[in-house]
Amino acid sequence: MTHNKVLALVGIVVLLFIVANGSVYTVNEGQKAIVTRFGQVIRYSDQPGLHFKTPFVEAVHYYDGRVQTLDTEPETFLTVEKKSVVVDSYVKWQIADLLKFYVSVGGNELQARERLVQLVNSGLRNQFGKHTVQEVVSSDRSKIMHVITTATDKEAGEYGIKVLDVRIDRVDLPKQVSESVYQRMRAERTRIAAQLRAKGAEAAEKIRAKADREREIILADAYRDAQRIRGEGDAKAAEIYARAYRVNPRFYSFYGSMNAYRKSFKSKHDVMVVDPSAAFFKYLKNPRQ
């Protein structure tokens, strides 16, 4: 086989491979495909799997058929009381009618997203213009999102798009307004805190004064009772001493001297400087006495 025949055979094989490769295409799960011939739509409802087309003549365009999320840029809207709010939202959408989608936006997903953002912002502007700030941040927000979703889905249907949900992620006041509100809230909280501290200090003083008064009363009552009990004890002791003296004066005198000796000579180191003839030592000098 000559060199030219080999080259011709290789060329034929390569050509057959190109033709065969250009004759088949695969649609994956979650994909949508549209086949065009010279810009004209031939097929657009192929199921996932392997399909055939005319090579070099027909072209296949693939699109994501799953649910997609579109995060919109924060936009400023006016409420019914003419207050500006910054709204951050996102959209859950899906290609519902591939043919209408391809025809309306030329199959350009970027253009479809831009139109979807316009529709969502228009719905937000319309709804926020009918509600107050309090309503858009309260439980009424879910109703607002439902209305916007329904209206946006209806308008997006012209582009073959199904809007599943429009969600308001966050509603903020403009920066300068937020700072003013923050300072006002801070001043209010500071005033309330000072008021509560003053009430607490007043209550503490009342409690402290009441406790001091009750303490003085308790101490006074205790001192009174102690003095009364001590007086009763002293009176009882004096009565006992007097009775003992009346019964036996000599024994009473002896017993008293013994107690005095015991207290005076309690320690061996005790020293007394007194006259030995003093009456204090009468029982030591003459025990018989």
Protein Blocks (a to p, Z undefined) as FASTA:
>chain_A
ZZklmmmmmmmmmmmmmmmmmmpccddehiacdddeehiafbfcbceddddddehkaccd
dddfbdcdddddddddddfkopacddddddddddfblmlmmmmnoopaklmmmmmmmmmm
mmmmmmmmmpcfklmmmmklmmmmmmmmmmmmmmmmmnopacfbdcdfbacddfklmmmm
mmmmmmmmmmmmmmmmmmmmmmmmmmmmmmmmmmmmmmmmmmmmmmmmmmmmmmmmmmmm
mmmmmmmmmlmmmmmmmmmmmmmmmpfkbccdddfkbmklmmmmmmmZZ
